[in-house]
Amino acid sequence: MSFARLVLAASTVHELPNLKPVSLPPRHIANPMVQYYIDHYLALYPFISESKIFGSLEALRMGNGDAVDHWTAFLVLAVTLASKSSSQNGSKYNEAVTYLVTALKYAEIVLLPGSIQAVQMVLLLVQYSLVDPYHFEVWYLVGAAARIAIDLGLHQDQPLTVQLEGSKIDIRRRVYYSVYALDRTVSMSYRRSFTFSDDSANVARFRTGTSSVAAGYVLGLREIQSSFFMKLFRSGSVSIPNTWSIICSATDELRRWKEGLPQQLQPEAVKGMLQNETLFTQILFLSPPRAPKRLPDYCQLLMLQYVTEYAVSISSTTGNSEAAEFLGWIDALQALFVADMFFRLLEQHAVLIFADATPDPPNASQAGTVPPLQISNSGQDKLVIALESCQLLDSAVEYLGTKFGYSRPFAEHKTKSVYACSILQKIDSQWNLS
């Protein structure tokens, strides 16, 4: 079996329809779609140049495009249309699948391990899988991209004795860090191990120009996430004795990173994505699997605070048509995880979180900078916030379920949500009677 067939067989979730390849749309239609991709996807993961993308389009228009040109142009168009689709039944989604099928005709030619170009081609398919999880599983694809990159040695800068042009060094670094950033966000969203460790890599940052400012901030976030995820989730089977200290340090670093974000960061949808993912990360770090004992009660209030902030943030994203287009399968996984943590919090710690008193934080001198609580001390106020958060999360998950197709995780969420709401309504009724 060829490498291309192996990758596609491992990552295919549902078979693609038997569609005929299509031609490029007219220039006035294709160019804005390509620009959307550049502004929203390439801006975060700059593993291929703008000139290469437009060059592929032009080569196809001139009738002399090769397999790489077809793969690049049609997958860029497919990513854009699938991203802009709000339902699997919509015309944009169906058109995206048609472009995907057209690109896949060239898979045997372009998916050949042994070159940086192969990593770039797989990364384009990774990005498509993020907006069409019905057909492809991103976990396998990002793993394939990472393994090719490691085999090529992209995780290590070339020694000084190897003479490379500056542009070749830069593209090596851009491709490596795009693989790194995607591997980290996908792995954490699934709560699975990274494909490779931070310690195994030694690569300087790539040059950030005007078009890659956002990519630099995304990379900064991924490095924080990677470092603390390894400490809290992947430290072997031994329990972690200083869990609370690590959580405080992680939260502090995330806060400083967030404060460093420029107000004018564009596009606006990217800012919303970073806000959502920062809150998801804070919630994730508050739920490590191997804490030596139950975390301080203070953590449960922090969890409530971050969940309510996330509920407002993700609801704001799904309620904004432009920002909602940029939501991908990773956002859906993160929203489902946050909702699960919220439901577990209500089931296990309702008495604690809805009490009128606030637990004292653990000793700051032992734990570093303790994250501040910024929610009301009133139990009834917290109940109102929790009810609102439940509704906001339901609305956001419903939108994401429609966008990506209702599957078992979304159905399970609905069942859990009904139970969680019943807990909140029961508490509310008891207070009204007292």
Summary of the structure (lengths in Angstrom):
residues: 434
radius of gyration: 22.8
end to end distance: 70.0
largest distance: 79.0
contacts: 1399
relative contact order: 0.08
helix: 69%
strand: 1%
